[in-house]
């Protein structure tokens, strides 16, 4: 079986526990305005590879991954678009080396399509971009119904999750939005960690090279204080779903 990949990294430290091999798949149905890999959108671009090609890339570093408690993370693009390929890759690295597997996904996927993939996935890094449906569509070109259903499916099957939010000033950082995210997380099982990732401009040059308009031109990167505020608001919303209500005396 072949897949199309965008790129790979052999020493990742931010996409799951430990040191990780990070594979970026080609193709994505979303068009996020802040995407730092817009060159990964095209499903016909990238490099075509076999599962064995990727295993050969991983093999020299297996001991580093094992000793650090790391493994392999498959990101994108959107890796679930190539779910059968990623499922075979995850099954192979588990059988051959027993490595931890993580799927970095937007969740824009029907659960039935990812059933075999999730069977071989230890952790899902789930990027919940926005809770408001209309604002999500403006930010990504797609509504979030499918994404929220996927998150609820992961919860129902007890899949371990790290929930992520890219903090884009003026877009994803309102009090209502962040508290709403916290309330949604508060209803999910299996959430081990919540990460707020600051928006950055490192991929802007790719938009320029592709001749695409970068709508967020002039959008500032969030300050540390703004990130701390976001974490506080998400946690506030999350606690409201787990704490017992106060009763009037």
Number of C-alpha atoms within 10 A of each C-alpha: 10 15 17 20 24 22 15 18 13 16 15 20 13 10 20 23 19 20 24 31 25 26 23 22 27 28 25 22 17 19 16 18 16 23 22 17 18 21 20 22 21 14 19 11 14 19 13 13 14 13 17 13 11 16 15 10 14 19 12 10 16 20 14 16 22 17 11 12 15 25 29 28 27 26 25 25 28 26 28 29 21 21 19 19 20 27 19 16 23 29 19 17 22 17 10 11 13 14 22 23 25 28 30 27 22 28 24 25 21 14 20 11 14 19 13 16 22 24 12 21 20 15 22 26 25 24 21 20 23 24 22 16 13 13 18 20 16 14 20 18 15 19 20 23 13 16 23 18 16 21 26 18 17 22 18 12 11 13 19 19 24 19 21 19 23 20 24 21 18 11 17 22 21 15 14 15 20 26 24 20 23 24 20 18 24 19 13 17 18 17 21 11 11 18 16 16 14 16 20 17 15 11 14 19 12 16 17 11 9 10 9 11 11 15 10 15 11 8 15 13 14 17 12 10 9 15 20 11 15 22 18 15 22 25 19 17 22 22 16 14 15 11 8 8 8 6 5 4 3
